[in-house]
């Protein structure tokens, strides 16, 4: 009897750690997105799984268990390739229009020989990992390989993700990801938020999805509708946490792994360490992330930043990718900034940032207040969320006076740092680290061949009760 129990235990352990064949598809060319995915891919590789990865960021030293299908050069990279010349100009329609236009960038990917070979191959996979963002065009692989799949969201969930995992939309408590609203909202904001949700869902269903459907059928042939394939998702791993994005109704198919990319801080290069150590009045870190090129700032705005920073008591670290920069005593320009490691330094007082989720998460983790300059996507939403929590301020009317006043207020008023430290404690206090959590659920789906026993999807617009909602919203707008 003892021998049988031991044998059973060994068999269960072997099954639990048995290497799986995983296909990972990450076609969006922004490095900031891939930073999240890469952390999980590396962990799965370390656990012995076999990975085939379609991405714009192949490994320099791949192994036999990590096969890259490189997309480098196939489409225009978004890494340090976007302009800041039109700051703060993106509304809901602008965001959706941009996401729709970017679907066209996926067409050349299907022409990559290795991608085409994969479509026509006899290979088999135990799981597919893919991004949920602006298109489901690559879900043809789910039908091709007849295996479960997991979506990964690099930002708060897109409006079209909710129904896939049985997650009701509540416009009265959940600001849409493209807005700078925060919870709680006024009655007027709830009305506008509801209309935004309806418009975004309809735009995806009737504009974006048909474009993806056409492309998918061209390359995968006769496949089920993408909306049906999308509803088969086993789980969505999302780069969020309740301390940062509150008021989320949870589903057992939504796994929050916010901060999955954050690793222990590494030692800084000696001259940078010295710069930070010598900054007795503190340091301000200024970065517009990995997608924007700092030198595309309009000259008048660049000059305004220079005048403001040069008059501060604090030193400034400014991420500046290329081009000539002036020599100013308290400003250090850096082509590449080890952002997470710098934010961990005790002398960093403020982070001036566009509000992208990875950098925002790093600032929260390190307890550093953020002065936000949101541009598009989820940036305004992220800054508004932590602004409501008291550790951030969003600067829309950008002038020398407003910038100076905002910096001075956020550094000299202790409440911003206090709230940042409180939020950091909430963000870090979890039963397990997010990478371990993500890897566990990936292997859970592999072990059980999906999550059919979990809550299933909802029809795309059902949860909004769309007709009465529209009527109520119109009445509210008329009488408010």
SULCOR-V258991 format. One record per residue. N is the residue number from 1. RES is the residue in one small letter. SS is DSSP state (A for helix, B for strand, O for the rest). D_CENTER is the distance of its C-alpha to the mean C-alpha in Angstrom with 1 decimal. Layout:
N&RES&SS&D_CENTER ; N&RES&SS&D_CENTER
This chain:
1&x&O&51.2 ; 2&x&A&49.5 ; 3&x&A&49.0 ; 4&x&A&47.4 ; 5&x&A&45.0 ; 6&x&A&44.0 ; 7&x&A&43.6 ; 8&x&A&41.4 ; 9&x&A&39.2 ; 10&x&A&39.0 ; 11&x&A&38.2 ; 12&x&A&35.3 ; 13&x&A&33.9 ; 14&x&A&34.2 ; 15&x&A&32.5 ; 16&x&A&29.6 ; 17&x&A&28.9 ; 18&x&O&30.1 ; 19&x&O&28.0 ; 20&x&O&26.1 ; 21&x&B&25.3 ; 22&x&B&21.6 ; 23&x&B&20.3 ; 24&x&B&16.7 ; 25&x&B&15.7 ; 26&x&O&12.8 ; 27&x&O&14.2 ; 28&x&O&11.7 ; 29&x&O&13.0 ; 30&x&O&10.3 ; 31&x&A&10.7 ; 32&x&A&7.6 ; 33&x&A&5.8 ; 34&x&A&9.1 ; 35&x&A&9.3 ; 36&x&A&7.6 ; 37&x&A&9.8 ; 38&x&A&12.7 ; 39&x&A&13.1 ; 40&x&A&13.8 ; 41&x&A&15.8 ; 42&x&A&17.9 ; 43&x&A&18.6 ; 44&x&A&19.7 ; 45&x&A&21.8 ; 46&x&A&23.4 ; 47&x&O&24.3 ; 48&x&O&26.3 ; 49&x&O&24.5 ; 50&x&B&25.0 ; 51&x&B&21.9 ; 52&x&B&22.0 ; 53&x&B&18.8 ; 54&x&B&18.3 ; 55&x&B&16.1 ; 56&x&O&16.6 ; 57&x&O&16.6 ; 58&x&O&19.7 ; 59&x&O&21.0 ; 60&x&O&24.0 ; 61&x&O&25.8 ; 62&x&O&25.1 ; 63&x&O&27.3 ; 64&x&O&29.2 ; 65&x&O&26.6 ; 66&x&B&23.7 ; 67&x&B&24.3 ; 68&x&B&22.3 ; 69&x&B&22.5 ; 70&x&B&21.6 ; 71&x&O&20.3 ; 72&x&O&21.0 ; 73&x&O&22.9 ; 74&x&O&22.6 ; 75&x&O&20.4 ; 76&x&O&19.7 ; 77&x&O&17.0 ; 78&x&O&14.4 ; 79&x&O&14.5 ; 80&x&O&16.6 ; 81&x&O&17.9 ; 82&x&B&17.1 ; 83&x&O&19.7 ; 84&x&O&19.8 ; 85&x&O&23.1 ; 86&x&O&22.0 ; 87&x&O&20.3 ; 88&x&O&19.1 ; 89&x&O&20.4 ; 90&x&O&17.7 ; 91&x&O&18.6 ; 92&x&A&17.6 ; 93&x&A&19.8 ; 94&x&A&18.6 ; 95&x&A&14.9 ; 96&x&A&16.2 ; 97&x&A&18.8 ; 98&x&A&16.4 ; 99&x&A&14.3 ; 100&x&A&17.8 ; 101&x&A&19.1 ; 102&x&A&16.5 ; 103&x&A&17.7 ; 104&x&A&20.8 ; 105&x&A&19.2 ; 106&x&A&19.1 ; 107&x&A&22.9 ; 108&x&A&23.9 ; 109&x&A&21.8 ; 110&x&A&24.3 ; 111&x&O&27.1 ; 112&x&O&26.1 ; 113&x&A&29.1 ; 114&x&A&27.3 ; 115&x&A&25.0 ; 116&x&A&28.1 ; 117&x&A&30.0 ; 118&x&A&27.4 ; 119&x&A&27.8 ; 120&x&O&31.6 ; 121&x&O&31.7 ; 122&x&O&33.1 ; 123&x&O&30.5 ; 124&x&O&29.1 ; 125&x&O&25.9 ; 126&x&O&25.4 ; 127&x&B&21.7 ; 128&x&B&19.0 ; 129&x&B&15.3 ; 130&x&B&13.2 ; 131&x&B&10.0 ; 132&x&O&10.1 ; 133&x&O&9.3 ; 134&x&O&12.4 ; 135&x&O&15.2 ; 136&x&O&16.9 ; 137&x&A&19.3 ; 138&x&A&18.9 ; 139&x&A&19.8 ; 140&x&A&23.3 ; 141&x&A&22.9 ; 142&x&A&22.7 ; 143&x&A&26.1 ; 144&x&A&27.5 ; 145&x&A&27.0 ; 146&x&O&27.5 ; 147&x&O&25.2 ; 148&x&B&22.5 ; 149&x&B&18.9 ; 150&x&B&15.6 ; 151&x&B&12.4 ; 152&x&B&9.0 ; 153&x&B&6.0 ; 154&x&O&2.5 ; 155&x&O&3.0 ; 156&x&O&6.7 ; 157&x&O&8.9 ; 158&x&O&10.4 ; 159&x&A&14.1 ; 160&x&A&15.4 ; 161&x&A&13.8 ; 162&x&A&15.9 ; 163&x&A&19.3 ; 164&x&A&18.5 ; 165&x&A&18.5 ; 166&x&O&21.2 ; 167&x&O&19.1 ; 168&x&O&21.0 ; 169&x&O&19.7 ; 170&x&O&21.3 ; 171&x&O&21.1 ; 172&x&O&23.3 ; 173&x&O&20.9 ; 174&x&O&17.4 ; 175&x&O&16.4 ; 176&x&O&14.7 ; 177&x&O&11.1 ; 178&x&O&12.8 ; 179&x&O&15.3 ; 180&x&O&16.1 ; 181&x&O&18.0 ; 182&x&O&18.0 ; 183&x&O&19.9 ; 184&x&O&22.9 ; 185&x&O&23.6 ; 186&x&O&27.0 ; 187&x&A&28.8 ; 188&x&A&28.3 ; 189&x&A&24.5 ; 190&x&A&24.5 ; 191&x&A&26.5 ; 192&x&A&24.3 ; 193&x&A&21.2 ; 194&x&A&23.0 ; 195&x&A&24.0 ; 196&x&A&20.5 ; 197&x&A&19.4 ; 198&x&A&22.5 ; 199&x&A&22.1 ; 200&x&A&18.5 ; 201&x&A&19.5 ; 202&x&A&22.7 ; 203&x&A&21.2 ; 204&x&A&19.0 ; 205&x&A&22.0 ; 206&x&A&24.6 ; 207&x&A&23.1 ; 208&x&A&20.0 ; 209&x&A&20.9 ; 210&x&A&24.5 ; 211&x&A&23.4 ; 212&x&A&21.3 ; 213&x&A&24.3 ; 214&x&A&26.7 ; 215&x&A&24.9 ; 216&x&A&24.5 ; 217&x&A&28.2 ; 218&x&A&29.3 ; 219&x&A&27.9 ; 220&x&A&28.0 ; 221&x&O&31.1 ; 222&x&O&32.0 ; 223&x&O&29.1 ; 224&x&O&28.3 ; 225&x&O&26.4 ; 226&x&A&22.6 ; 227&x&A&22.3 ; 228&x&A&24.5 ; 229&x&A&22.6 ; 230&x&A&19.3 ; 231&x&O&21.2 ; 232&x&O&22.0 ; 233&x&O&18.6 ; 234&x&O&19.5 ; 235&x&B&16.3 ; 236&x&B&12.7 ; 237&x&B&10.7 ; 238&x&B&7.8 ; 239&x&O&5.8 ; 240&x&O&8.2 ; 241&x&O&11.9 ; 242&x&O&14.8 ; 243&x&O&15.8 ; 244&x&O&12.8 ; 245&x&O&12.5 ; 246&x&O&16.1 ; 247&x&O&18.1 ; 248&x&O&16.2 ; 249&x&O&18.9 ; 250&x&O&18.2 ; 251&x&O&19.1 ; 252&x&O&20.2 ; 253&x&O&18.0 ; 254&x&B&14.8 ; 255&x&B&14.0 ; 256&x&B&11.8 ; 257&x&O&10.9 ; 258&x&O&9.0 ; 259&x&O&10.0 ; 260&x&O&10.7 ; 261&x&O&10.7 ; 262&x&O&13.1 ; 263&x&O&16.6 ; 264&x&O&19.9 ; 265&x&O&20.8 ; 266&x&O&23.0 ; 267&x&O&26.1 ; 268&x&O&25.9 ; 269&x&O&28.1 ; 270&x&A&31.5 ; 271&x&A&31.7 ; 272&x&A&28.3 ; 273&x&A&29.2 ; 274&x&A&32.5 ; 275&x&A&31.0 ; 276&x&A&28.9 ; 277&x&A&31.8 ; 278&x&O&34.2 ; 279&x&O&32.2 ; 280&x&O&34.2 ; 281&x&O&33.0 ; 282&x&O&29.4 ; 283&x&B&26.6 ; 284&x&B&24.0 ; 285&x&B&21.0 ; 286&x&B&19.9 ; 287&x&O&17.0 ; 288&x&O&15.1 ; 289&x&O&12.5 ; 290&x&O&12.8 ; 291&x&O&12.9 ; 292&x&B&15.7 ; 293&x&O&19.2 ; 294&x&A&20.9 ; 295&x&A&24.3 ; 296&x&A&23.4 ; 297&x&O&23.8 ; 298&x&O&26.9 ; 299&x&A&29.9 ; 300&x&A&30.8 ; 301&x&A&27.4 ; 302&x&A&27.5 ; 303&x&A&31.1 ; 304&x&A&30.1 ; 305&x&A&27.6 ; 306&x&A&30.2 ; 307&x&A&32.9 ; 308&x&A&30.8 ; 309&x&A&29.7 ; 310&x&A&33.2 ; 311&x&O&34.7 ; 312&x&O&32.6 ; 313&x&O&34.0 ; 314&x&O&30.8 ; 315&x&B&29.7 ; 316&x&B&26.6 ; 317&x&B&24.3 ; 318&x&B&22.9 ; 319&x&B&20.6 ; 320&x&O&22.6 ; 321&x&O&22.2 ; 322&x&O&25.7 ; 323&x&O&28.8 ; 324&x&O&31.5 ; 325&x&O&30.9 ; 326&x&O&33.6 ; 327&x&O&35.0 ; 328&x&O&34.5 ; 329&x&O&35.4 ; 330&x&O&32.6 ; 331&x&B&29.7 ; 332&x&B&28.4 ; 333&x&B&26.4 ; 334&x&B&24.3 ; 335&x&O&23.1 ; 336&x&O&20.7 ; 337&x&O&19.5 ; 338&x&O&18.8 ; 339&x&A&16.5 ; 340&x&A&15.9 ; 341&x&A&19.7 ; 342&x&A&20.9 ; 343&x&A&19.1 ; 344&x&O&21.0 ; 345&x&O&24.3 ; 346&x&O&26.6 ; 347&x&O&27.5 ; 348&x&B&24.1 ; 349&x&B&24.6 ; 350&x&B&21.9 ; 351&x&B&18.6 ; 352&x&B&18.6 ; 353&x&B&15.1 ; 354&x&O&13.2 ; 355&x&O&10.7 ; 356&x&O&7.4 ; 357&x&A&5.4 ; 358&x&A&6.5 ; 359&x&A&9.9 ; 360&x&A&10.2 ; 361&x&A&10.0 ; 362&x&A&12.5 ; 363&x&A&14.7 ; 364&x&A&14.9 ; 365&x&A&15.7 ; 366&x&A&18.4 ; 367&x&O&19.7 ; 368&x&O&19.4 ; 369&x&O&19.6 ; 370&x&B&17.5 ; 371&x&B&19.1 ; 372&x&B&16.5 ; 373&x&O&17.0 ; 374&x&O&14.3 ; 375&x&O&14.5 ; 376&x&O&12.7 ; 377&x&O&9.8 ; 378&x&O&8.2 ; 379&x&A&9.8 ; 380&x&A&13.1 ; 381&x&A&11.9 ; 382&x&A&10.4 ; 383&x&A&13.6 ; 384&x&A&15.8 ; 385&x&A&14.7 ; 386&x&A&15.6 ; 387&x&A&18.4 ; 388&x&A&19.9 ; 389&x&O&19.9 ; 390&x&O&21.8 ; 391&x&O&19.9 ; 392&x&B&18.7 ; 393&x&B&20.3 ; 394&x&B&19.1 ; 395&x&O&21.6 ; 396&x&O&22.2 ; 397&x&O&25.8 ; 398&x&O&25.6 ; 399&x&O&29.1 ; 400&x&A&30.7 ; 401&x&A&32.1 ; 402&x&A&28.9 ; 403&x&A&26.9 ; 404&x&A&29.8 ; 405&x&A&30.2 ; 406&x&A&26.5 ; 407&x&A&26.5 ; 408&x&A&29.8 ; 409&x&A&29.0 ; 410&x&A&25.8 ; 411&x&A&27.7 ; 412&x&A&31.0 ; 413&x&O&30.1 ; 414&x&A&29.5 ; 415&x&A&27.7 ; 416&x&A&24.3 ; 417&x&A&24.6 ; 418&x&A&25.9 ; 419&x&A&23.1 ; 420&x&A&20.6 ; 421&x&A&22.5 ; 422&x&A&22.8 ; 423&x&A&19.1 ; 424&x&A&18.7 ; 425&x&A&21.3 ; 426&x&A&19.7 ; 427&x&A&16.3 ; 428&x&A&18.2 ; 429&x&O&20.8 ; 430&x&O&20.0 ; 431&x&O&22.3 ; 432&x&O&20.4 ; 433&x&O&17.7 ; 434&x&A&14.3 ; 435&x&A&15.0 ; 436&x&A&18.4 ; 437&x&A&17.2 ; 438&x&A&14.9 ; 439&x&A&17.8 ; 440&x&A&20.3 ; 441&x&A&18.8 ; 442&x&A&18.4 ; 443&x&A&22.1 ; 444&x&A&23.0 ; 445&x&A&22.1 ; 446&x&A&24.1 ; 447&x&A&27.0 ; 448&x&A&27.4 ; 449&x&O&26.5 ; 450&x&O&24.0 ; 451&x&O&23.8 ; 452&x&O&26.5 ; 453&x&O&27.8 ; 454&x&O&24.7 ; 455&x&O&24.3 ; 456&x&O&24.1 ; 457&x&O&22.6 ; 458&x&O&23.8 ; 459&x&O&25.0 ; 460&x&O&22.5 ; 461&x&O&24.3 ; 462&x&A&26.5 ; 463&x&A&24.6 ; 464&x&A&25.0 ; 465&x&O&28.8 ; 466&x&A&28.4 ; 467&x&A&32.0 ; 468&x&A&33.0 ; 469&x&A&29.7 ; 470&x&A&30.3 ; 471&x&A&33.9 ; 472&x&A&33.0 ; 473&x&A&30.5 ; 474&x&A&33.1 ; 475&x&A&35.7 ; 476&x&A&33.6 ; 477&x&A&32.8 ; 478&x&A&36.5 ; 479&x&A&37.8 ; 480&x&O&35.2
